[in-house]
């Protein structure tokens, strides 16, 4: 099951887009110096997808949707589950068993 | 084998084969499988013996990951909101 979180902000979808889709914008809030962000899908200003991974973190896919809302904009993020080591282990034992 | 790793923290093939009812070859094979699955890593060398340990987060469950990740996005989104509303 992916992780999911949303928030409403008093700013336009375009302003939110700048903060999420550009490196300068992310510097103000992301604070993940150990993870490398690789942008995969760019649909300005409503949808952005990136993959990220770090030395201690497995690769996951992060998807943002930005929609207009009464206050300004709503941002929804989903982050995909990493491949869990135990699940991978079960899979490799299943391969051995076959 | 994972129990033994949890008990000892850092261990080696000879120590594991002394403790478990399997041969050194079997221990080495198991360690290789655990390593390929990302559960076990080589510890920094402490003498001549090659030592192994469980990786950080190796036993984290899906529900623990979910709770940790959603909490992390909660904090990031609070900072995002501050940042964009300051500029807007």
Backbone of each chain as ProteinMPNN parsed JSONL, in Angstrom:
{"seq_chain_A": "XXXXXXXXXXXXXXXXXXXXXXXXXXXXXXXXXXXXXXXXXXXXXXXXXXXXXXXXXXXXXXXXXXXXXXXXXXXXXXXXXXXXXXXXXXXXXXXXXX", "coords_chain_A": {"N_chain_A": [[0.848, -1.196, 0.0], [0.621, 2.182, -0.901], [2.106, 5.127, 0.646], [0.258, 7.999, 1.672], [-0.578, 11.437, 1.576], [-2.09, 14.606, 2.159], [-2.497, 18.188, 1.641], [-3.789, 21.489, 2.108], [-3.127, 24.602, 0.651], [-2.583, 28.167, 0.818], [-2.084, 29.346, -1.881], [-1.4, 29.648, -5.397], [-1.904, 26.933, -7.785], [0.236, 27.099, -9.578], [2.227, 28.395, -8.121], [2.698, 26.496, -6.149], [3.611, 24.469, -7.771], [6.1, 25.54, -8.647], [7.488, 25.352, -6.254], [7.719, 22.631, -5.874], [8.554, 21.391, -8.242], [10.943, 22.533, -9.048], [14.48, 22.721, -8.422], [15.441, 24.85, -6.865], [13.101, 25.625, -5.6], [12.543, 23.356, -4.033], [14.606, 23.393, -2.222], [13.768, 24.972, -0.143], [12.113, 23.461, 1.525], [12.227, 20.625, 1.365], [14.468, 19.19, 2.453], [16.148, 16.821, 2.268], [18.96, 15.891, 1.997], [20.379, 13.559, 1.532], [19.156, 12.06, -0.361], [18.789, 11.284, -3.768], [17.001, 12.933, -6.248], [15.141, 11.944, -9.0], [13.506, 13.128, -11.667], [10.588, 11.997, -13.223], [8.055, 12.239, -14.525], [6.544, 15.067, -15.936], [3.996, 17.192, -15.743], [3.082, 20.072, -16.046], [0.842, 22.403, -14.554], [0.127, 20.348, -12.796], [0.802, 17.659, -12.231], [3.441, 15.708, -11.021], [6.099, 13.41, -11.078], [8.55, 11.68, -9.3], [11.483, 9.612, -8.844], [13.272, 8.501, -6.045], [16.226, 7.798, -4.114], [18.487, 6.72, -1.574], [21.569, 6.208, 0.294], [20.829, 4.832, 2.595], [18.199, 4.405, 2.072], [15.778, 2.616, 0.251], [14.875, 2.64, -3.255], [12.07, 4.597, -4.141], [8.913, 5.577, -5.576], [7.573, 8.744, -6.093], [4.668, 10.583, -6.251], [3.088, 13.584, -7.136], [0.057, 15.383, -7.008], [-1.487, 18.311, -8.008], [-4.123, 20.35, -7.369], [-6.643, 22.825, -8.043], [-8.161, 24.568, -5.333], [-10.626, 25.776, -2.913], [-9.215, 27.426, -1.037], [-6.89, 27.863, -2.414], [-4.788, 25.901, -3.405], [-4.671, 22.322, -3.529], [-2.55, 19.788, -2.459], [-1.533, 16.573, -3.18], [0.235, 13.792, -2.168], [1.661, 10.687, -3.077], [3.569, 7.911, -2.101], [5.357, 5.199, -3.274], [5.551, 1.834, -2.015], [8.68, 0.563, -0.915], [10.708, -2.172, -2.24], [10.54, -4.63, -0.016], [13.099, -5.973, 2.037], [12.537, -8.467, 3.344], [10.413, -9.485, 1.869], [11.677, -9.724, -0.559], [13.484, -11.653, 0.096], [11.816, -13.852, 0.658], [10.891, -14.218, -1.911], [13.267, -14.978, -3.173], [13.836, -17.392, -1.944], [11.614, -18.814, -2.769], [12.244, -19.058, -5.427], [14.455, -20.755, -5.259], [13.183, -23.016, -4.267], [11.603, -23.829, -6.411]], "CA_chain_A": [[0.0, 0.0, 0.0], [1.462, 3.387, -0.91], [1.858, 6.174, 1.648], [-0.497, 9.086, 1.048], [-0.745, 12.599, 2.453], [-2.486, 15.797, 1.403], [-2.533, 19.445, 2.385], [-4.31, 22.614, 1.344], [-2.28, 25.781, 0.878], [-3.086, 29.432, 0.27], [-1.207, 29.75, -2.987], [-1.946, 29.092, -6.642], [-1.236, 25.696, -8.213], [1.504, 27.44, -10.236], [3.222, 28.684, -7.075], [3.032, 25.205, -5.548], [4.421, 23.77, -8.78], [7.463, 26.073, -8.57], [8.128, 24.877, -5.02], [7.925, 21.179, -5.908], [9.158, 20.889, -9.485], [12.269, 23.1, -9.306], [15.46, 22.453, -7.366], [15.461, 26.023, -5.982], [11.894, 25.568, -4.778], [12.632, 22.242, -3.068], [15.588, 23.725, -1.177], [13.101, 25.638, 0.993], [11.255, 22.647, 2.392], [12.329, 19.157, 1.272], [15.457, 18.787, 3.464], [16.567, 15.412, 2.123], [20.228, 15.987, 1.258], [20.964, 12.249, 1.24], [18.438, 11.334, -1.407], [18.872, 11.862, -5.101], [15.686, 13.001, -6.888], [15.146, 11.834, -10.471], [12.159, 13.462, -12.145], [10.177, 11.047, -14.259], [6.91, 12.755, -15.285], [6.319, 16.499, -15.717], [2.779, 17.7, -16.371], [2.921, 21.357, -15.393], [1.249, 22.49, -13.156], [-0.799, 19.511, -12.028], [1.269, 16.319, -11.874], [4.89, 15.515, -11.068], [6.512, 12.118, -10.524], [9.996, 11.443, -9.249], [12.035, 8.479, -8.104], [14.421, 8.893, -5.245], [16.875, 6.74, -3.348], [19.672, 7.167, -0.835], [22.394, 5.095, 0.743], [20.09, 4.067, 3.606], [16.796, 4.24, 1.68], [15.516, 1.944, -1.022], [14.232, 3.51, -4.236], [10.606, 4.649, -4.157], [8.339, 6.5, -6.568], [6.785, 9.779, -5.407], [3.807, 11.27, -7.217], [2.347, 14.74, -6.621], [-1.014, 15.973, -7.801], [-1.801, 19.656, -7.533], [-5.424, 20.731, -7.922], [-7.172, 24.08, -7.508], [-9.049, 24.358, -4.18], [-11.156, 27.067, -2.474], [-8.182, 28.252, -0.393], [-5.785, 28.087, -3.352], [-4.414, 24.641, -4.054], [-4.552, 21.115, -2.721], [-1.43, 18.955, -2.912], [-1.668, 15.177, -2.734], [1.43, 13.01, -2.489], [1.679, 9.249, -2.782], [4.912, 7.333, -2.249], [5.222, 3.746, -3.439], [6.296, 0.97, -1.094], [9.925, -0.012, -1.456], [10.744, -3.635, -2.23], [11.029, -4.932, 1.329], [14.079, -7.073, 2.041], [11.978, -9.783, 3.707], [9.624, -9.972, 0.737], [12.636, -10.16, -1.574], [14.058, -12.904, 0.59], [10.811, -14.889, 0.417], [10.876, -14.462, -3.354], [14.458, -15.711, -3.611], [13.688, -18.776, -1.477], [10.63, -19.443, -3.65], [12.975, -19.426, -6.648], [15.268, -21.926, -4.931], [12.276, -24.152, -4.081], [11.196, -24.285, -7.735]], "C_chain_A": [[0.885, 1.247, 0.0], [1.14, 4.306, 0.264], [1.154, 7.338, 0.942], [-0.681, 10.213, 2.047], [-1.245, 13.763, 1.61], [-2.561, 17.014, 2.289], [-3.127, 20.526, 1.486], [-3.466, 23.84, 1.675], [-2.909, 27.015, 0.239], [-2.083, 29.966, -0.737], [-1.781, 29.125, -4.251], [-1.257, 27.764, -6.969], [0.119, 25.98, -8.867], [2.606, 27.721, -9.203], [3.653, 27.399, -6.371], [3.942, 24.418, -6.497], [5.873, 24.224, -8.715], [8.214, 25.49, -7.373], [8.468, 23.387, -5.083], [8.775, 20.751, -7.102], [10.542, 21.46, -9.752], [13.195, 22.835, -8.113], [15.517, 23.6, -6.359], [14.263, 25.999, -5.053], [12.005, 24.514, -3.694], [13.602, 22.54, -1.93], [14.928, 24.316, 0.061], [12.38, 24.69, 1.943], [11.574, 21.153, 2.401], [13.303, 18.58, 2.312], [15.787, 17.293, 3.439], [17.891, 15.38, 1.363], [20.808, 14.631, 0.853], [20.269, 11.5, 0.111], [18.529, 12.07, -2.735], [17.498, 11.774, -5.769], [15.868, 12.889, -8.4], [13.723, 12.011, -10.978], [11.791, 12.539, -13.308], [9.048, 11.594, -15.139], [6.694, 14.211, -14.921], [5.07, 16.904, -16.473], [2.409, 18.993, -15.666], [1.504, 21.906, -15.594], [0.471, 21.525, -12.269], [-0.245, 18.15, -11.594], [2.784, 16.213, -12.056], [5.21, 14.162, -10.437], [8.035, 12.096, -10.454], [10.279, 10.122, -8.564], [13.133, 9.036, -7.238], [14.936, 7.702, -4.458], [18.072, 7.353, -2.637], [20.445, 5.961, -0.376], [21.621, 4.204, 1.716], [18.639, 3.808, 3.194], [16.673, 3.574, 0.314], [14.796, 2.916, -1.96], [12.708, 3.431, -4.113], [10.176, 5.69, -5.172], [7.407, 7.455, -5.83], [5.971, 10.528, -6.458], [3.049, 12.399, -6.53], [1.231, 15.084, -7.587], [-1.34, 17.316, -7.171], [-3.113, 20.07, -8.197], [-5.871, 22.048, -7.278], [-8.153, 23.746, -6.387], [-9.544, 25.73, -3.726], [-10.073, 27.988, -1.869], [-7.053, 28.614, -1.363], [-5.45, 26.811, -4.099], [-4.373, 23.507, -3.037], [-3.426, 20.283, -3.32], [-1.605, 17.568, -2.324], [-0.379, 14.454, -3.132], [1.165, 11.541, -2.215], [3.112, 8.764, -2.999], [4.779, 5.824, -2.26], [6.023, 3.004, -2.379], [7.622, 0.558, -1.712], [9.789, -1.526, -1.533], [11.344, -4.042, -0.885], [11.983, -6.11, 1.319], [13.462, -8.428, 2.367], [11.144, -10.367, 2.577], [10.551, -10.472, -0.368], [13.247, -11.497, -1.189], [13.101, -14.064, 0.331], [10.793, -15.25, -1.066], [12.104, -15.274, -3.779], [14.426, -17.154, -3.117], [12.676, -19.527, -2.333], [11.319, -19.895, -4.938], [13.811, -20.687, -6.421], [14.387, -23.179, -4.867], [11.799, -24.708, -5.422], [12.397, -25.0, -8.337]], "O_chain_A": [[1.8, 1.354, 0.816], [0.036, 4.268, 0.809], [1.418, 7.624, -0.226], [-0.914, 9.969, 3.23], [-0.853, 13.89, 0.45], [-2.673, 16.913, 3.511], [-2.986, 20.484, 0.264], [-3.134, 24.083, 2.836], [-3.655, 26.925, -0.736], [-1.341, 30.911, -0.47], [-2.563, 28.176, -4.178], [-0.156, 27.5, -6.486], [1.05, 25.187, -8.726], [3.76, 27.336, -9.389], [4.825, 27.23, -6.036], [4.911, 23.789, -6.073], [6.783, 23.395, -8.728], [9.401, 25.176, -7.455], [9.401, 22.934, -4.419], [9.613, 19.857, -6.987], [11.262, 20.933, -10.6], [12.756, 22.74, -6.967], [15.627, 23.371, -5.154], [14.379, 26.311, -3.868], [11.604, 24.752, -2.554], [13.457, 22.022, -0.823], [15.443, 24.189, 1.171], [12.063, 25.081, 3.066], [11.222, 20.469, 3.362], [12.988, 17.59, 2.973], [15.712, 16.604, 4.457], [17.95, 14.906, 0.229], [21.63, 14.555, -0.06], [20.727, 10.443, -0.322], [18.371, 13.288, -2.816], [16.902, 10.7, -5.851], [16.641, 13.633, -9.003], [12.855, 11.168, -10.755], [12.571, 12.334, -14.238], [9.079, 11.431, -16.359], [6.662, 14.562, -13.741], [5.074, 16.956, -17.702], [1.535, 19.014, -14.799], [1.005, 21.874, -16.719], [0.184, 21.842, -11.115], [-0.784, 17.546, -10.666], [3.33, 16.576, -13.098], [4.662, 13.81, -9.392], [8.721, 12.446, -11.414], [9.457, 9.586, -7.821], [13.851, 9.948, -7.649], [14.213, 6.747, -4.173], [18.599, 8.383, -3.059], [20.041, 4.823, -0.617], [21.738, 2.979, 1.674], [17.922, 3.078, 3.879], [17.369, 3.926, -0.639], [14.187, 3.888, -1.514], [12.135, 2.348, -3.996], [10.95, 6.558, -5.574], [6.561, 7.031, -5.042], [6.52, 11.042, -7.433], [2.444, 12.201, -5.477], [1.412, 15.082, -8.805], [-1.452, 17.435, -5.951], [-3.209, 20.134, -9.422], [-5.53, 22.345, -6.134], [-8.89, 22.764, -6.473], [-8.961, 26.747, -4.102], [-10.033, 29.182, -2.164], [-6.336, 29.588, -1.133], [-5.784, 26.656, -5.274], [-4.083, 23.707, -1.857], [-3.357, 20.095, -4.535], [-1.801, 17.41, -1.119], [0.04, 14.502, -4.288], [0.516, 11.195, -1.228], [3.776, 9.158, -3.957], [4.165, 5.237, -1.369], [7.05, 3.492, -1.906], [7.684, 0.239, -2.899], [8.863, -2.099, -0.96], [12.53, -3.819, -0.644], [11.719, -7.126, 0.675], [13.813, -9.431, 1.746], [11.153, -11.576, 2.344], [10.281, -11.478, -1.024], [13.492, -12.356, -2.036], [13.508, -15.121, -0.15], [10.694, -16.42, -1.435], [12.004, -16.151, -4.637], [14.933, -18.048, -3.794], [12.84, -20.718, -2.599], [11.024, -20.964, -5.473], [13.868, -21.571, -7.276], [14.771, -24.251, -5.336], [11.609, -25.916, -5.56], [12.324, -25.488, -9.465]]}, "seq_chain_B": "XXXXXXXXXXXXXXXXXXXXXXXXXXXXXXXXXXXXXXXXXXXXXXXXXXXXXXXXXXXXXXXXXXXXXXXXXXXXXXXXXXXXXXXX", "coords_chain_B": {"N_chain_B": [[19.045, -18.421, 11.673], [18.824, -15.633, 11.28], [17.966, -15.042, 13.84], [20.299, -15.692, 15.225], [22.004, -13.726, 14.224], [20.713, -11.469, 15.189], [21.047, -11.877, 17.909], [23.828, -11.799, 18.248], [24.685, -9.511, 16.995], [27.126, -8.647, 15.404], [28.758, -11.041, 13.447], [30.396, -14.099, 12.325], [31.281, -16.486, 9.719], [32.588, -18.858, 10.849], [31.777, -18.615, 13.569], [28.977, -18.686, 13.363], [28.591, -21.241, 12.272], [29.487, -22.768, 14.332], [27.532, -22.347, 16.153], [25.125, -23.026, 14.977], [23.365, -25.899, 13.669], [24.635, -26.514, 11.168], [26.822, -26.794, 8.273], [29.933, -24.975, 7.546], [29.975, -24.322, 4.855], [27.257, -24.328, 4.249], [26.395, -22.259, 5.9], [27.737, -20.095, 4.718], [26.466, -20.069, 2.25], [23.814, -19.474, 2.965], [24.255, -16.921, 4.056], [25.011, -15.579, 1.758], [22.606, -15.612, 0.322], [20.979, -14.11, 2.038], [22.378, -11.741, 1.913], [22.067, -11.032, -0.791], [19.396, -10.489, -0.738], [19.368, -8.18, 0.618], [19.365, -8.148, 3.361], [21.527, -8.676, 4.986], [24.826, -7.471, 5.652], [28.367, -6.998, 5.011], [30.375, -6.379, 7.787], [32.471, -3.614, 8.826], [35.93, -4.43, 8.614], [37.32, -6.316, 11.232], [40.014, -7.232, 12.121], [41.323, -10.384, 10.862], [39.183, -11.95, 10.239], [36.233, -12.254, 8.245], [33.397, -10.398, 8.825], [29.865, -10.318, 9.529], [26.695, -8.599, 9.531], [23.277, -7.701, 10.386], [21.469, -5.589, 8.193], [20.629, -2.085, 8.687], [17.217, -1.407, 9.236], [16.436, -3.737, 8.041], [14.535, -5.464, 9.011], [12.232, -4.015, 9.044], [8.738, -3.602, 8.854], [6.047, -3.53, 6.411], [3.941, -1.981, 7.41], [5.196, -0.435, 9.339], [6.898, 1.044, 7.73], [5.015, 2.477, 6.266], [3.757, 4.118, 8.232], [5.96, 5.623, 9.101], [6.68, 6.918, 6.726], [4.401, 8.393, 6.006], [4.295, 10.125, 8.17], [6.662, 11.515, 7.745], [6.047, 12.856, 5.358], [4.061, 14.483, 6.313], [5.506, 16.328, 7.901], [7.152, 17.424, 5.906], [5.245, 18.583, 4.233], [4.171, 20.533, 5.911], [6.328, 22.269, 6.036], [6.478, 22.905, 3.327], [4.061, 24.265, 2.955], [4.448, 26.544, 4.586], [6.585, 27.669, 3.147], [5.522, 28.219, 0.527], [3.373, 29.884, 1.122], [4.577, 32.05, 2.271], [5.753, 33.154, 0.073], [3.623, 33.624, -1.614]], "CA_chain_B": [[20.222, -17.633, 11.267], [18.543, -14.234, 11.618], [17.988, -14.994, 15.317], [21.703, -15.682, 15.651], [22.54, -12.404, 13.884], [20.114, -10.504, 16.121], [21.643, -12.113, 19.217], [25.254, -11.484, 18.31], [24.989, -8.215, 16.395], [28.067, -8.892, 14.316], [29.25, -12.407, 13.614], [31.214, -14.579, 11.206], [30.929, -17.844, 9.289], [32.948, -19.879, 11.853], [30.944, -18.498, 14.782], [27.621, -19.146, 13.051], [28.539, -22.697, 12.075], [29.651, -23.381, 15.656], [26.3, -22.173, 16.916], [23.991, -23.625, 14.272], [23.67, -27.292, 13.275], [24.898, -26.627, 9.726], [28.248, -26.668, 7.936], [30.397, -23.644, 7.138], [29.541, -24.084, 3.47], [25.827, -23.99, 4.27], [26.301, -20.918, 6.487], [28.175, -19.132, 3.704], [25.419, -20.011, 1.225], [22.701, -18.728, 3.551], [24.65, -15.511, 4.165], [24.98, -15.009, 0.402], [21.196, -15.386, -0.019], [20.528, -12.98, 2.864], [23.044, -10.545, 1.377], [21.435, -10.688, -2.064], [18.066, -9.955, -0.434], [19.528, -6.893, 1.289], [19.157, -8.277, 4.808], [22.798, -8.808, 5.698], [25.959, -6.83, 4.985], [29.67, -7.2, 5.638], [30.716, -5.332, 8.75], [33.852, -3.158, 8.635], [36.842, -5.485, 9.044], [37.884, -6.266, 12.588], [40.997, -8.311, 12.119], [41.392, -11.174, 9.637], [37.921, -12.623, 9.989], [35.168, -11.488, 7.594], [32.262, -10.378, 9.755], [28.59, -9.965, 8.924], [25.666, -8.087, 10.449], [22.009, -7.344, 9.757], [21.421, -4.183, 7.748], [19.627, -1.21, 9.314], [15.92, -1.393, 8.566], [16.197, -4.989, 7.331], [13.34, -6.151, 9.502], [11.093, -3.096, 9.105], [7.587, -4.149, 8.149], [5.363, -2.608, 5.511], [3.118, -1.018, 8.157], [6.123, 0.521, 9.957], [7.344, 1.949, 6.668], [3.888, 3.357, 5.921], [3.587, 5.114, 9.299], [7.124, 6.515, 9.094], [6.684, 7.716, 5.502], [3.316, 9.382, 6.055], [4.701, 11.146, 9.147], [7.696, 12.343, 7.1], [5.379, 13.768, 4.417], [3.359, 15.475, 7.13], [6.48, 17.381, 8.238], [7.592, 18.121, 4.676], [4.149, 19.416, 3.725], [4.062, 21.71, 6.784], [7.367, 23.205, 5.589], [6.091, 23.358, 1.985], [2.987, 25.25, 3.131], [5.107, 27.775, 5.057], [7.421, 28.241, 2.09], [4.749, 28.801, -0.588], [2.497, 30.964, 1.591], [5.452, 33.209, 2.474], [6.029, 33.749, -1.243], [2.387, 33.913, -2.36]], "C_chain_B": [[20.015, -16.158, 11.6], [18.515, -14.055, 13.134], [19.429, -14.881, 15.818], [22.341, -14.323, 15.38], [22.004, -11.345, 14.844], [20.772, -10.613, 17.492], [23.06, -11.552, 19.291], [25.604, -10.116, 17.752], [25.868, -8.395, 15.174], [28.665, -10.272, 14.531], [30.009, -12.842, 12.359], [30.785, -15.996, 10.849], [31.341, -18.893, 10.337], [32.071, -19.821, 13.106], [29.536, -19.028, 14.531], [27.581, -20.661, 12.908], [28.782, -23.432, 13.392], [28.32, -23.37, 16.409], [25.114, -22.916, 16.289], [24.357, -25.033, 13.798], [23.873, -27.44, 11.773], [26.382, -26.368, 9.452], [28.603, -25.225, 7.581], [29.94, -23.31, 5.723], [28.085, -23.65, 3.433], [25.62, -22.593, 4.853], [26.648, -19.862, 5.44], [27.107, -18.955, 2.628], [24.213, -19.209, 1.726], [23.024, -17.238, 3.62], [24.6, -14.836, 2.791], [23.547, -14.698, -0.01], [20.657, -14.174, 0.749], [21.141, -11.67, 2.365], [22.386, -10.083, 0.089], [20.056, -10.076, -1.837], [18.156, -8.628, 0.325], [19.353, -6.953, 2.797], [20.451, -8.227, 5.599], [23.879, -8.076, 4.921], [27.246, -7.209, 5.704], [29.918, -6.06, 6.599], [32.135, -4.858, 8.444], [34.811, -4.153, 9.282], [37.35, -5.27, 10.469], [38.875, -7.398, 12.711], [40.91, -9.11, 10.83], [40.065, -11.776, 9.244], [36.944, -11.704, 9.239], [33.935, -11.566, 8.485], [31.015, -9.842, 9.067], [27.638, -9.421, 9.977], [24.39, -7.823, 9.662], [22.069, -5.888, 9.317], [20.374, -3.403, 8.517], [18.322, -1.299, 8.529], [15.572, -2.707, 7.891], [14.887, -5.649, 7.754], [12.137, -5.217, 9.644], [9.939, -3.686, 8.296], [6.956, -3.082, 7.269], [4.57, -1.563, 6.306], [4.004, -0.007, 8.886], [6.615, 1.541, 8.928], [6.25, 2.971, 6.359], [3.731, 4.473, 6.958], [4.734, 6.127, 9.265], [7.069, 7.461, 7.887], [5.585, 8.774, 5.522], [3.651, 10.481, 7.063], [5.733, 12.084, 8.519], [7.049, 13.328, 6.12], [4.559, 14.819, 5.158], [4.287, 16.636, 7.478], [6.902, 18.155, 6.995], [6.497, 19.049, 4.17], [3.925, 20.644, 4.61], [5.103, 22.75, 6.356], [7.04, 23.769, 4.21], [5.049, 24.473, 2.089], [3.575, 26.588, 3.592], [5.837, 28.468, 3.907], [6.563, 28.901, 1.004], [3.868, 29.96, -0.106], [3.309, 32.229, 1.907], [5.663, 33.94, 1.143], [4.766, 34.242, -1.93], [1.882, 35.332, -2.058]], "O_chain_B": [[20.911, -15.505, 12.135], [18.983, -13.041, 13.653], [19.735, -14.088, 16.709], [23.118, -13.82, 16.192], [22.732, -10.444, 15.262], [21.026, -9.609, 18.158], [23.438, -10.913, 20.273], [26.697, -9.607, 18.002], [25.397, -8.304, 14.04], [29.033, -10.635, 15.648], [30.232, -12.044, 11.449], [30.024, -16.629, 11.581], [30.523, -19.743, 10.688], [31.671, -20.857, 13.638], [28.967, -19.727, 15.369], [26.638, -21.301, 13.374], [28.348, -24.571, 13.562], [28.028, -24.269, 17.197], [24.216, -23.376, 16.994], [25.528, -25.323, 13.556], [23.35, -28.373, 11.164], [27.096, -25.803, 10.28], [27.737, -24.381, 7.35], [29.568, -22.174, 5.426], [27.713, -22.736, 2.697], [24.78, -21.832, 4.372], [25.944, -18.863, 5.294], [26.867, -17.845, 2.152], [23.665, -18.376, 1.005], [22.189, -16.396, 3.29], [24.201, -13.678, 2.671], [23.283, -13.659, -0.616], [19.969, -13.324, 0.184], [20.496, -10.622, 2.395], [22.169, -8.888, -0.108], [19.594, -9.254, -2.629], [17.131, -8.022, 0.638], [19.209, -5.916, 3.444], [20.467, -7.788, 6.749], [23.863, -8.053, 3.691], [27.228, -7.675, 6.843], [29.694, -4.898, 6.26], [32.924, -5.606, 7.867], [34.541, -4.662, 10.37], [37.753, -4.168, 10.842], [38.592, -8.415, 13.344], [40.471, -8.583, 9.807], [39.83, -12.08, 8.075], [36.837, -10.519, 9.556], [33.486, -12.651, 8.853], [31.093, -9.025, 8.149], [27.754, -9.737, 11.161], [24.41, -7.732, 8.435], [22.659, -5.052, 10.002], [19.363, -3.957, 8.95], [18.329, -1.27, 7.298], [14.534, -2.807, 7.236], [14.221, -6.306, 6.955], [11.144, -5.569, 10.28], [10.137, -4.204, 7.197], [7.282, -1.899, 7.363], [4.528, -0.394, 5.922], [3.618, 1.151, 9.038], [6.731, 2.732, 9.215], [6.516, 4.163, 6.21], [3.587, 5.641, 6.597], [4.513, 7.332, 9.384], [7.371, 8.649, 8.005], [5.804, 9.912, 5.107], [3.325, 11.646, 6.835], [5.689, 13.295, 8.731], [7.447, 14.491, 6.053], [4.39, 15.934, 4.663], [3.898, 17.798, 7.363], [7.0, 19.382, 7.018], [6.775, 20.165, 3.73], [3.527, 21.694, 4.106], [4.818, 23.946, 6.313], [7.28, 24.946, 3.938], [5.14, 25.491, 1.402], [3.236, 27.64, 3.049], [5.726, 29.679, 3.718], [6.849, 30.028, 0.601], [3.642, 30.914, -0.851], [2.79, 33.342, 1.821], [5.741, 35.168, 1.094], [4.818, 35.171, -2.736], [0.856, 35.749, -2.595]]}, "name": "protein", "num_of_chains": 2, "seq": "XXXXXXXXXXXXXXXXXXXXXXXXXXXXXXXXXXXXXXXXXXXXXXXXXXXXXXXXXXXXXXXXXXXXXXXXXXXXXXXXXXXXXXXXXXXXXXXXXXXXXXXXXXXXXXXXXXXXXXXXXXXXXXXXXXXXXXXXXXXXXXXXXXXXXXXXXXXXXXXXXXXXXXXXXXXXXXXXXXXXXXXXXX"}
